[in-house]
């Protein structure tokens, strides 16, 4: 018997949240059950922040562009930290 191993968008976002928090970044769930997203903030400057959605099998900035595949949470976290970094610190 085959079981469905698909996880929800919120569960995918929780995997990303855990990865970001393990690196000292701030992240919390927002949105609705139907349209969840993760709000991420740079701990050095909360002005550097953005929101991330899980759509299909990929993570995206909520305003559209793809960040990376859901099966590579570490690379997605790397990209988020790169984009939201404080330049010169």
Steps between C-alpha positions, in 0.01 A plus 500: 500500500635838400463798733491866411820659628427849367522767764307823514633842404501596869706192585746585220525854632561360848800306369639823358420688822694243702801528265499881518461503878788252536711769332381770741247663270145599596208336321133455582191365332248747363212494256206263501467122494421526130787744425771468764830679475812546708615846603882508528704775667872564517597493870756776446246737343129414500455746212645229279201268483274328252239231472533154351229270360506132406330442165499158340839352574686831524558793732423848364516857619134591556529764229583233243856391420610147580762449770561128460368145525330368813737204514802728557408699811865582580560659158173694527605628844841597358332705227262672742787593732699630204215721377406631846857553622622830635768612254827598665448309822 
